[in-house]
Each structure stands twice: as C-alpha cells, then as structure tokens.
Amino acid sequence: MIILDNSVISAFCEIGRFELLHRIFQKLDLQAIVPTSVLKEMIFDESLAAVTTGNTDEKKWLKVVPVDSYSAYLKTLHLGEAGVISLAKQINAIVALDDLDARKVARKENIKLTGTLGIIKIGYELCPVKDKQELQTIINELQSVCFSMSDDLENEILNTKKIGSSFKTK
C-alpha cells in the first residue's frame, strides 16, 4: 500500500497525467490510499474529481480512507500531510509526498517514502513511461507548473535505466 498526499495527486493532475499513477501502481500491484484529510486540502478541481469520480471498477487501485488520529502532527504539518503520516504509522504503509517538512517527519518516524519524482522514475523503470523523451517531457511539464527540483535530481531521474524497479513494496 502507498498513501498519497495532495502534492503528488495535484502534480499528476496539473500536467494531465493522473492516469499514469494508475498504470504505475497497477504495474506494481500496489493499492493507493488517499486519506480524507487530503481531500479536504485539495484546491484543484481536477485533483478532487480524479480521486472521487469515475467507475468503481476503474478505481479499485485507489481508495479513500478516513483518518481520525492525526492531531499530534498538526503542530508542524498541514492537514493532508498529517493524515498521510498518521495513517502510514497505523497501517505500516509507504507514503508519497513532496513537502520537505513532511518528508523530515516521515523519516523521523521511520516511514518509507517517495514523492512525485520517485513515482515517475519508477514509471520509467517499469515502462508505463515509455522512453527518455517522454520522461523529459514529463519533467518539463512539471517544471512548467512550478514544480521545483535541483539539476542533480533532474539528472538522476533522466539517467534512470529500464532494468526493473528500485521501489520495494514488500
């Protein structure tokens, strides 16, 4: 299982590639979970619609789950990130988030984590992102919607090889 934060969902929706999340997680046979606290944070209509609408059969890979006990994390995190980390602690799941403060808390709590770029890298390794040109296009699209990354991180992603997954789910 992987718990998605608003930043990851919004990034894929803003560049029109929410379906890529589905294909990647399908390839990994990975259930994606969105805490209700994340839904409360969503500001992009496309993000909220992508998560909450659609055929039930198509959405088996994505599940919305209520989270109640996240108040301890609200001192340092936003509502969505607090719910993601709290739920990950409860069910021992991987988290996907981009917020630096939330990533620090996840590491401190010994929670496995990735983010938007990590998911895209996995998508390239496992073939839902078909080639280097598409990988570069996705990175350019992210940068065009104010997603920031260092040159070193961009180069690391672009130098990924199609040799299997570096993402261990078990």
C-alpha positions in Angstrom: 0.0 0.0 0.0 1.0 3.6 -0.7 -0.6 6.6 0.8 -0.8 9.6 -1.5 -0.6 13.2 -0.4 -2.3 16.1 -2.2 1.0 17.4 -3.7 1.6 14.1 -5.6 -2.0 13.9 -6.8 -2.1 17.5 -7.8 1.2 17.3 -9.7 0.0 14.5 -11.8 -3.4 16.2 -12.4 -1.9 19.6 -13.2 0.1 18.0 -16.1 -2.8 15.9 -17.2 -1.2 12.6 -16.3 -3.3 11.2 -13.4 -3.9 8.0 -15.4 -0.1 7.5 -15.3 -0.4 7.0 -11.5 -2.9 4.2 -12.1 -0.7 2.5 -14.7 2.3 2.6 -12.4 0.5 1.3 -9.4 -1.2 -1.3 -11.5 2.2 -2.5 -12.7 3.4 -2.6 -9.1 0.2 -4.3 -7.9 0.0 -1.6 -5.3 -3.1 -0.2 -3.6 -3.1 3.6 -3.4 -4.8 5.2 -0.5 -5.9 8.8 -0.1 -6.8 10.0 3.5 -10.0 12.1 3.8 -7.8 14.8 5.3 -6.0 15.1 1.9 -9.4 15.5 0.1 -10.2 18.4 2.4 -6.9 20.1 1.3 -7.4 19.7 -2.5 -7.7 23.1 -4.3 -7.6 21.9 -7.9 -11.0 20.7 -9.1 -9.3 18.2 -11.4 -7.5 16.6 -8.5 -10.6 16.2 -6.4 -12.6 14.9 -9.4 -9.8 12.5 -10.4 -9.9 10.9 -6.9 -13.6 11.0 -6.2 -15.3 10.3 -9.5 -15.2 7.5 -12.0 -16.3 3.9 -12.4 -15.9 1.9 -9.2 -14.1 -0.9 -11.2 -11.6 1.6 -12.6 -10.9 3.0 -9.1 -10.1 -0.3 -7.4 -6.5 0.8 -7.3 -7.4 3.9 -5.4 -9.2 4.0 -2.1 -10.3 7.0 0.1 -9.9 6.2 3.8 -11.0 8.3 6.8 -8.3 9.2 9.3 -9.1 10.5 12.8 -5.9 10.5 14.9 -3.6 13.0 13.2 -3.7 15.9 15.6 -0.2 15.2 17.0 1.2 16.1 13.6 -0.8 19.3 13.1 1.8 21.3 15.1 4.3 21.0 12.2 2.3 19.8 9.2 -0.7 20.7 7.1 -3.9 18.7 7.4 -3.2 16.4 4.5 0.4 15.6 5.4 -0.6 15.0 9.0 -3.3 12.5 7.9 -0.9 10.7 5.5 1.8 10.2 8.1 -0.7 9.2 10.8 -2.3 6.6 8.6 1.1 5.3 7.4 2.0 4.7 11.1 -1.3 2.9 11.7 -1.1 0.6 8.7 2.7 0.4 8.1 2.4 1.8 4.5 4.7 3.7 2.2 3.9 7.4 1.8 4.1 9.6 -1.4 4.6 13.2 -0.5 6.7 16.2 -1.7 6.6 18.6 1.2 10.1 18.9 2.8 8.8 19.2 6.4 6.5 16.2 5.9 9.4 14.2 4.5 11.5 15.0 7.5 8.7 13.9 9.8 8.3 10.6 7.8 12.0 9.9 8.0 12.0 10.6 11.8 9.0 8.2 12.1 10.9 5.6 10.0 8.2 5.6 7.3 9.2 4.5 3.8 8.7 7.4 1.4 8.8 8.5 -2.1 7.4 11.5 -4.0 6.2 12.7 -7.4 9.7 12.3 -9.0 10.2 8.9 -7.4 7.0 7.7 -8.8 7.9 9.0 -12.3 11.3 7.3 -12.0 9.6 4.0 -11.2 7.2 4.6 -14.1 10.1 4.8 -16.4 11.9 1.8 -15.0 8.7 -0.3 -15.3 7.7 1.0 -18.7 4.5 3.0 -18.2 6.7 5.9 -19.1 7.8 4.5 -22.5 11.1 6.3 -23.2 13.6 9.0 -22.3 11.8 11.5 -24.5 8.5 11.0 -22.6 10.4 11.1 -19.3 12.0 14.5 -20.3 8.5 15.8 -21.4 7.0 14.9 -18.0 9.8 16.7 -16.2 9.4 19.7 -18.4 5.6 19.7 -17.8 6.2 19.5 -14.0 8.6 22.4 -14.2 6.1 24.4 -16.2 3.6 24.2 -13.3 6.2 25.4 -10.8 7.3 22.0 -9.5 10.9 22.6 -8.5 13.8 20.2 -8.5 17.6 20.5 -8.4 19.6 20.0 -11.5 21.2 17.0 -9.7 17.9 15.4 -9.1 16.7 16.0 -12.6 19.8 14.4 -13.9 19.4 11.4 -11.6 15.9 10.9 -12.9 17.0 11.3 -16.5 19.8 8.8 -16.1 17.5 6.1 -14.8 17.8 2.8 -16.7 15.0 0.4 -17.6 16.2 -2.5 -15.5 13.4 -3.2 -13.1 12.1 -1.5 -10.0 14.2 0.2 -7.4 11.0 0.6 -5.4 10.5 -2.3 -2.9 6.9 -2.7 -1.7 7.3 -5.8 0.3 
